[in-house]
Amino acid sequence: MIINRCTAGDDYGRVLRTRRRVGLWLAGLGLLGLIVSVTLLPQSPLSDMARAFYRGASFGILISACGIVLRSQMMLRHPERWKSARIRERDERGQYLTSQAARLAGDALIFLLAGASFVLIAVDTRLAMAAVGCLVLYALLYGAAYWRLSKKL
């Protein structure tokens, strides 16, 4: 759903080609992660769990990207389906639900990261600082997005 909002436009054929290109870049990123996890990580001092996480995340990105590429390619081959897909994507109720879900997820993320930083400070200061860093990054991204949207509207 997020990729649909990031690649929206008036020419639906161009939108689908952009999505396919984004999917190919993501697939390349996932493939690069898999290659690194197989070639470089076995000699690294990382734990087995960290290596498995790295490999699993890379594989997940690769599979998701393949889904994006396949769906975009299928839609490009069947232009008669464009109208219904475009209507579904531009549906105001769906857009409202997506924006509300993103807002609620952002609110929950703030509280979860704040709570995690209080717990993590007792475990490891670096982990707590990572959680606080994520909070600061979220605040900066929110501020930048608000500024950009206020200039645009």
TORKOL-4160 file (C-alpha; in steps of 0.2 Angstrom, whole numbers, padded with zeros to 4 digits, m for minus):
153
<pt num="1" X="0000" Y="0000" Z="0000"/>
<pt num="2" X="0014" Y="0012" Z="0004"/>
<pt num="3" X="0022" Y="0009" Z="m0013"/>
<pt num="4" X="0005" Y="0013" Z="m0021"/>
<pt num="5" X="0005" Y="0030" Z="m0013"/>
<pt num="6" X="0023" Y="0034" Z="m0016"/>
<pt num="7" X="0022" Y="0031" Z="m0035"/>
<pt num="8" X="0004" Y="0038" Z="m0038"/>
<pt num="9" X="0002" Y="0048" Z="m0054"/>
<pt num="10" X="m0011" Y="0052" Z="m0068"/>
<pt num="11" X="m0003" Y="0041" Z="m0081"/>
<pt num="12" X="m0006" Y="0023" Z="m0074"/>
<pt num="13" X="0005" Y="0015" Z="m0087"/>
<pt num="14" X="0020" Y="0026" Z="m0081"/>
<pt num="15" X="0015" Y="0022" Z="m0063"/>
<pt num="16" X="0016" Y="0004" Z="m0066"/>
<pt num="17" X="0033" Y="0005" Z="m0075"/>
<pt num="18" X="0039" Y="0015" Z="m0060"/>
<pt num="19" X="0033" Y="0002" Z="m0048"/>
<pt num="20" X="0041" Y="m0011" Z="m0058"/>
<pt num="21" X="0058" Y="m0001" Z="m0057"/>
<pt num="22" X="0056" Y="0002" Z="m0039"/>
<pt num="23" X="0053" Y="m0017" Z="m0037"/>
<pt num="24" X="0069" Y="m0021" Z="m0047"/>
<pt num="25" X="0079" Y="m0010" Z="m0036"/>
<pt num="26" X="0072" Y="m0018" Z="m0020"/>
<pt num="27" X="0075" Y="m0035" Z="m0027"/>
<pt num="28" X="0093" Y="m0030" Z="m0031"/>
<pt num="29" X="0095" Y="m0024" Z="m0013"/>
<pt num="30" X="0088" Y="m0040" Z="m0006"/>
<pt num="31" X="0100" Y="m0050" Z="m0018"/>
<pt num="32" X="0114" Y="m0040" Z="m0012"/>
<pt num="33" X="0110" Y="m0043" Z="0006"/>
<pt num="34" X="0109" Y="m0062" Z="0002"/>
<pt num="35" X="0126" Y="m0062" Z="m0007"/>
<pt num="36" X="0134" Y="m0052" Z="0008"/>
<pt num="37" X="0126" Y="m0064" Z="0021"/>
<pt num="38" X="0133" Y="m0079" Z="0012"/>
<pt num="39" X="0150" Y="m0073" Z="0007"/>
<pt num="40" X="0156" Y="m0060" Z="0020"/>
<pt num="41" X="0146" Y="m0064" Z="0036"/>
<pt num="42" X="0152" Y="m0082" Z="0039"/>
<pt num="43" X="0170" Y="m0074" Z="0043"/>
<pt num="44" X="0162" Y="m0060" Z="0054"/>
<pt num="45" X="0161" Y="m0061" Z="0073"/>
<pt num="46" X="0142" Y="m0059" Z="0072"/>
<pt num="47" X="0132" Y="m0072" Z="0082"/>
<pt num="48" X="0122" Y="m0085" Z="0073"/>
<pt num="49" X="0106" Y="m0076" Z="0077"/>
<pt num="50" X="0112" Y="m0060" Z="0069"/>
<pt num="51" X="0118" Y="m0069" Z="0053"/>
<pt num="52" X="0101" Y="m0078" Z="0052"/>
<pt num="53" X="0092" Y="m0061" Z="0055"/>
<pt num="54" X="0102" Y="m0053" Z="0041"/>
<pt num="55" X="0099" Y="m0068" Z="0029"/>
<pt num="56" X="0080" Y="m0068" Z="0033"/>
<pt num="57" X="0078" Y="m0049" Z="0031"/>
<pt num="58" X="0087" Y="m0050" Z="0014"/>
<pt num="59" X="0076" Y="m0064" Z="0008"/>
<pt num="60" X="0060" Y="m0056" Z="0014"/>
<pt num="61" X="0065" Y="m0040" Z="0004"/>
<pt num="62" X="0069" Y="m0050" Z="m0011"/>
<pt num="63" X="0053" Y="m0060" Z="m0010"/>
<pt num="64" X="0042" Y="m0044" Z="m0007"/>
<pt num="65" X="0051" Y="m0035" Z="m0022"/>
<pt num="66" X="0048" Y="m0050" Z="m0033"/>
<pt num="67" X="0029" Y="m0049" Z="m0029"/>
<pt num="68" X="0029" Y="m0030" Z="m0033"/>
<pt num="69" X="0038" Y="m0034" Z="m0050"/>
<pt num="70" X="0027" Y="m0048" Z="m0055"/>
<pt num="71" X="0011" Y="m0038" Z="m0050"/>
<pt num="72" X="0016" Y="m0023" Z="m0060"/>
<pt num="73" X="0022" Y="m0034" Z="m0075"/>
<pt num="74" X="0005" Y="m0043" Z="m0075"/>
<pt num="75" X="m0005" Y="m0026" Z="m0074"/>
<pt num="76" X="0006" Y="m0019" Z="m0088"/>
<pt num="77" X="0001" Y="m0034" Z="m0099"/>
<pt num="78" X="m0017" Y="m0032" Z="m0095"/>
<pt num="79" X="m0022" Y="m0014" Z="m0098"/>
<pt num="80" X="m0041" Y="m0018" Z="m0097"/>
<pt num="81" X="m0038" Y="m0021" Z="m0078"/>
<pt num="82" X="m0031" Y="m0004" Z="m0076"/>
<pt num="83" X="m0047" Y="0005" Z="m0073"/>
<pt num="84" X="m0053" Y="m0005" Z="m0059"/>
<pt num="85" X="m0036" Y="m0005" Z="m0050"/>
<pt num="86" X="m0034" Y="0013" Z="m0052"/>
<pt num="87" X="m0051" Y="0016" Z="m0045"/>
<pt num="88" X="m0047" Y="0005" Z="m0030"/>
<pt num="89" X="m0031" Y="0014" Z="m0027"/>
<pt num="90" X="m0039" Y="0031" Z="m0028"/>
<pt num="91" X="m0054" Y="0026" Z="m0017"/>
<pt num="92" X="m0056" Y="0040" Z="m0004"/>
<pt num="93" X="m0061" Y="0027" Z="0010"/>
<pt num="94" X="m0045" Y="0017" Z="0006"/>
<pt num="95" X="m0034" Y="0032" Z="0007"/>
<pt num="96" X="m0042" Y="0038" Z="0023"/>
<pt num="97" X="m0039" Y="0021" Z="0031"/>
<pt num="98" X="m0021" Y="0021" Z="0025"/>
<pt num="99" X="m0017" Y="0038" Z="0032"/>
<pt num="100" X="m0026" Y="0034" Z="0049"/>
<pt num="101" X="m0017" Y="0017" Z="0050"/>
<pt num="102" X="0000" Y="0026" Z="0047"/>
<pt num="103" X="m0005" Y="0039" Z="0060"/>
<pt num="104" X="m0010" Y="0026" Z="0073"/>
<pt num="105" X="0006" Y="0016" Z="0070"/>
<pt num="106" X="0017" Y="0031" Z="0072"/>
<pt num="107" X="0009" Y="0036" Z="0088"/>
<pt num="108" X="0011" Y="0018" Z="0094"/>
<pt num="109" X="0029" Y="0018" Z="0089"/>
<pt num="110" X="0033" Y="0034" Z="0099"/>
<pt num="111" X="0026" Y="0026" Z="0115"/>
<pt num="112" X="0034" Y="0009" Z="0112"/>
<pt num="113" X="0051" Y="0016" Z="0108"/>
<pt num="114" X="0050" Y="0028" Z="0124"/>
<pt num="115" X="0045" Y="0013" Z="0134"/>
<pt num="116" X="0059" Y="0002" Z="0127"/>
<pt num="117" X="0072" Y="0015" Z="0130"/>
<pt num="118" X="0067" Y="0015" Z="0149"/>
<pt num="119" X="0069" Y="m0004" Z="0149"/>
<pt num="120" X="0084" Y="m0004" Z="0139"/>
<pt num="121" X="0094" Y="0008" Z="0149"/>
<pt num="122" X="0095" Y="m0005" Z="0163"/>
<pt num="123" X="0101" Y="m0018" Z="0150"/>
<pt num="124" X="0113" Y="m0009" Z="0139"/>
<pt num="125" X="0115" Y="0010" Z="0137"/>
<pt num="126" X="0119" Y="0008" Z="0118"/>
<pt num="127" X="0103" Y="0000" Z="0115"/>
<pt num="128" X="0093" Y="0013" Z="0124"/>
<pt num="129" X="0102" Y="0026" Z="0114"/>
<pt num="130" X="0098" Y="0017" Z="0098"/>
<pt num="131" X="0079" Y="0018" Z="0104"/>
<pt num="132" X="0081" Y="0036" Z="0108"/>
<pt num="133" X="0089" Y="0039" Z="0091"/>
<pt num="134" X="0075" Y="0031" Z="0082"/>
<pt num="135" X="0063" Y="0043" Z="0092"/>
<pt num="136" X="0073" Y="0058" Z="0087"/>
<pt num="137" X="0074" Y="0052" Z="0069"/>
<pt num="138" X="0055" Y="0050" Z="0068"/>
<pt num="139" X="0053" Y="0067" Z="0075"/>
<pt num="140" X="0065" Y="0075" Z="0062"/>
<pt num="141" X="0056" Y="0065" Z="0048"/>
<pt num="142" X="0039" Y="0071" Z="0054"/>
<pt num="143" X="0045" Y="0089" Z="0055"/>
<pt num="144" X="0052" Y="0088" Z="0037"/>
<pt num="145" X="0037" Y="0080" Z="0030"/>
<pt num="146" X="0026" Y="0093" Z="0039"/>
<pt num="147" X="0036" Y="0107" Z="0032"/>
<pt num="148" X="0036" Y="0100" Z="0015"/>
<pt num="149" X="0018" Y="0097" Z="0015"/>
<pt num="150" X="0014" Y="0115" Z="0022"/>
<pt num="151" X="0024" Y="0122" Z="0007"/>
<pt num="152" X="0015" Y="0111" Z="m0005"/>
<pt num="153" X="m0002" Y="0114" Z="0000"/>
